Amino acid sequence: MVWEGDNAVKTGRKMLGATKPFDSEPGTIRGDLCIDVGRNVIHGSDSVESANHEIGLWFAPEELVNWSSHSEGWVYENQQVVKLSKKVIKVDKPYTDQKPGTSGLRKKVAVFTQ
């Protein structure tokens, strides 16, 4: 999943928890679901630059989808709707270009909000 929005990297990393599960707060994904660093269930980029590089490794441009929540006006004070220049598509089927260690049952999904 790809997230975009105000402080997306910082907010995402806060929800994920510290890299070492032992250092992660309860209520975070790693704090609740992880035991070993090498098996910490989830990855989050540490910067926008890293995110852009990593998105390019795992997603084709046509797999990135623009999406706006109906609740945007309730969440953001200065509602400034900016649409990204990515093509809007719907991904319904599991992908077949599997990377090593993937099940093939998951779907590639990208969510962009701004």
Secondary structure, 3 states (H helix, E strand, C coil): CCCCCCCHHHHHHHHHCCCCHHHCCCCCHHHHHCCCHHHCCCCCCCCHHHHHHHHHHHCCHHHCCECCCCCHHHHCCCCCCCCCCCCCCCCCCCCCCCCCCCCCCCCCCCCECC
